[in-house]
Amino acid sequence: MKNTNLNGYIALVSVLILSAVILSILVTVSITSAYRINGILHEQSVNNIKLVVESCAEEVLLKLNHDNLLPGTVTMDGVTCNVIQNSQVGTLWDFDVSAALSEMVYTINIVADRTDKIYIISWRNK
């Protein structure tokens, strides 16, 4: 009789230990998956803001070429990009184009020479 009760106790403890191990594996897999998904979403957001700011920068260059003026803002895909003129000496323009999306700010600094057309001297991500 004693041996039967001990076998039941061992079986119960074994099931509890096995359940705890399986539960810890499932929690670890879930947390790892959540971090991976978060990383992928962050990377997509960074790529999206880069594409929008680059599109805005190209639009600013077109307006500079056409009007010989920098606009204060440009809107692309519902995102407003700010344009800040750092300097202008003769035909040489230095300006920043930036936008914020999902608490991320992305800025491109452009130095361009506007003579008969636009010549990009530098295009740097800040």
Buried (B, 14 or more C-beta within 10 A) or exposed (E): EEEEEEEEEEEEEEEEEEEEEEEEEEEEEEEEEEEEEEEEEEEEBBEBBBBBBBBBBBBBBEBBEEEEEBBEEBEBEEBEBBBEEEEEEEEBBBBBBBBBBEEEEBBBBBBBEBEEEBEEEEEEEE
